Amino acid sequence: MSLPNIIKDTQIKISAIPLKKTAEVTTGARLSRERLTNEFRMNPPHDLRDYWCWAIVAEGISLYHPKPDPVSQCDIAAVLFPDRECCSSHKECDETKELDEALKATGNYASGPEGPAGFWAIDAQLQDDKPVCCRIGDAYSGHYVVIIDTYVLNGTEFVSFLDPYYDRGPDPPYESFIASCSDTYFTLK
C-alpha cells in the first residue's frame, strides 16, 4: 500500500511533536477539542492487516463514543463480510471497504462521502465533540484518517489528524491537507 504524499511528508515520531500554546491559537482552547486531542485513540490493525484503515477508523470512533456493546475491528468486518471468517484468517478480509459502510455498522455514521469539507464545517463538528474522517487519495487509491483538531495560527488554518497506521506528524495547513482529501465523513456520538 503506497502512502499518500500528505502522510509521507508529515511522518515523525510522536514524541517530537511540539505542543501548541493556547495563547497562539486564535480560535481558543475548547474542552471538546482537548478531549479529542488527548483521548481519541485507534488500535493497531488486527493481525497487522494492510487494508483495514476503514475498520480501524470506525472502531476508533466507536470507542471514543462508546455504545452499550463495544464494537471491534472484527465485529465491523463481520458485518461487512457476512459470508467470511474475517478474524481467524489473516488474509480472508484484508480488502478495502468504504468508510461510510463501516461507520453505519458501528452506529456512528452521520453523512458522507461528501467531497472535501470546509475548514469551519470541520471545526463545528469538532466543537460538538464529533471527530471528522477524511479519505486521502484519488479515485483509484485511498486511505482514511481522523481529523481531531483545527486551529488558526498567525492567520493560517491548520488541521490535526491521526492516521491508523503511522505516527502523528506535524499539523499541516488546512489548504495542503484538504487538497489531498477526496471525501469527508461526519460522525455521530
N, C-alpha and C positions, 0 to 999 in steps of 0.2 A: 504494500500500500504506500503510494507516494504521498508526501505531505504537501498540503497547500503552502504557498510561499509565505502567507501571513504567519503561519505556525513555524515554519523553518526559520524565519527571520527573527522570531521572538523567543527562542529556546535558551533559557538559562536555568541555573539551579534556583529553587525557591528561596533558599537562604540568602541569595544575593539581591533579592528584591528590596529596594528602599521603601520604607513606609511613607505614605502620604501624610503631610501635616495638614490638619484640618484648616488652619489659617490660610493655606494656599488654595484650598478648594473653594471656588466661589459659590457652588451650589450648597455648601454646608454639609455637615455630618448628619445623617439620618439614622435613627435607631434601626429601621429595617435594613438599611444598607449595611450597617455594621454587623447585623446578624447574618445577612447573606455572605458578606466577605469573610466573616470569622467562622461560620458554622456549616456552610454548604460544602459537601464533600462528595466525591464519586469514588466508588470502589473499583479496584483494578478489574480488568475483564476476567470473567470466569474462565479458567484454564487458558489464559492468555490468548484469547481468540483475536483474530486480526480485524474482523469486520463488525464488531459489536458496539461501536460507538453509540448507535441508536439505543441499545439496551442499557448501556452504562449511564447515558444521559437521562433516560426515562427513569431508571432506578434511583439516580441521584435526586431528581425532582420529587419522586415518590417518598424517599426517605426524609427529605427536607420538610415536606408537608405530609407527615405520616397519616395513614389510614388505619382503621382497626386491624386489618390484616396486612402486615408488611409484604411488599412485592419485591422479589429478587429478579436479577437478570434472567435466570432460568424460568421463573414464572412468566415473565414477559415473552420470552422466546416460545414457551409452550403455547401461549395464546396465539402467537403469530404463525407458528408452525405446528398446527394441531396434530398432524399425522407423523411427527418425528419425535425422537427422543433427544432433545437438544442438550441436556446436561450430562448424559453418560458418555457421549461420543464427542471428541474434540472437534471434529470437522463437520458433524451432522448438520448443524445450523449456522455455520460460520459464513453467513451471507449478509449482504447489505439489505436493509429494510428502511422504510420511510419512518421518520421520527413521529409524525402525527399518528401512525398506527400504534406505535409503542406507547405514546402518551395517552391514547384512548384506552389502552389495556390497563394503565395504572390509574385511570380516572383523573388525570391532570391535564387533559387537553382542553385548551380554550379556543385557539384558532391558529391557522397556518397550514401549509406554507403560504406566505403572502408577499414574497419578494422582500427586499431589504426594508426594514422599518426605520423610521426617522429617529434621530437621537432623543427627542423629547417624548416620543411614544415609548421607547425603551425605558427611559428614565421614569415615566409614570408607572409602568409595570413594576419596576424595581422598587419604587417608593411604596407600592402596595405589597411588598414582600413576595413578589412573584418573579422567579428567575425567568429570563428570556433565552430561548435556544436559537442557535443560528446554524445553518448549513453553509459551510465554507466549501466552495468548489464551483464547478460548471455543470453543464447538462450531462456529462459523462461520468464524473467522479466527484464525490463529496465526502465531507466529514462533519460531524456535529460537535458543537461546543456550547457552553453555557455562559451567557453574559451575567455577571454578578454585580457590576457597579458601573456607573457613569459619573463623570465629573468634568468640570471646566477648570482649566489651569492656564492662567495668563491668556485668556481668550480662546484657547484651543479645547475642543471637546475630545474627551478620551473615554475608552471603554476598558473595563477589566473583564477578562474571561478565563474560564477554566477549560482545559482540554482533557478528555477522558484518558488519554494515553501518555501525555507529556507533562513535564513540569510547567508551572505557570511562568510565562515570560513577562517582560515589561509591558505595561499597558500601551497599546497602540493608539494613535489618534483615530477618532471615530471615522473620519473620511477614508483613511487607509484600510481600516478593518471592514467597513461596510462595502467597500469596493470588492472584497473577496467573499462577502456574504450573499449567497444567491437567494436565500429564504430565511425568514424569521418565524418563530413559533412562540405564541404566548401560552402561558401555563395557568392552571387553576390551583388554588390551595387545596 
